[in-house]
Each structure stands twice: as C-alpha cells, then as structure tokens.
Amino acid sequence: MKIAITTGERGLNSNVSPVFGRSPYVTIVYLENNEIRKETTMENPARLEKGAGNLLADFLVNKGIDTVISGEMGPVAFYILRNADITVYKASPLDVRKNLKLLNEGKLKEVTSLSSGYP
C-alpha cells in the first residue's frame, strides 16, 4: 500500500499537518504486511500555488497513491482523490508513525463524504 501523509516537517517522527493543500511536506510511505518498507518525504510542490489542494490531489493521483492521511481538506481536492479511488482518512494530531499505527489498527476515521469529516 502506498500512503501519502501531509506533514509539517520531514520524516516519520514529524507531526501530521492540520491542512492538506498548504502543508509544507508530503511523506510517502510504502507499507507491506503493515510494516514500513520505504519512506520518502518531499516538499509539497503545490503549497504556494493557487488551488494548492486541487494541485496536490492531482499530484498524488499521478503518483499512484492508495491512501491519504491528512488534516483539513477542501471539497474539490477530496473529490479528486475519491474519484481516483484513493481512500482518505482524517489525521489524528500526532506524528506520522502514530497515525500509521492507528490506520493499521482501524482507528483512523475514513472520510467518505464531506459531512463525515471535513467542513
């Protein structure tokens, strides 16, 4: 599974960003049998652009992401991800490792509609 997590800093110990499109970084984690096989963190290529959330969503679709864990997300970005069959989870205000643990335990809230987790 290929998971994208919006983060405030680089690495697995950084906190998840409370926002999607304007997050400073995106950490991509490859999970196999619920274990981290590879991790890479990159600057969010869209964060300073107009429509940052939509651009980041398109970027993640093109990266072949399966799952997104993030804070607040706008409606267009959400639907871009959902229409690409990417599962979206509302992040817990913890670091990347703890959010991945919660995901593996089934304790993160899946966002299935805008009324189920985002404004």
Secondary structure, 3 states (H helix, E strand, C coil): CEEEEEECCCCCCCEECCECCCCCEEEEEEEECCEEEEEEEEECCCCCCCCHHHHHHHHHHHCCCCEEEECECCHHHHHHHHHCCCEEEECCCCEHHHHHHHHHCCCCEECCCHHHCCC
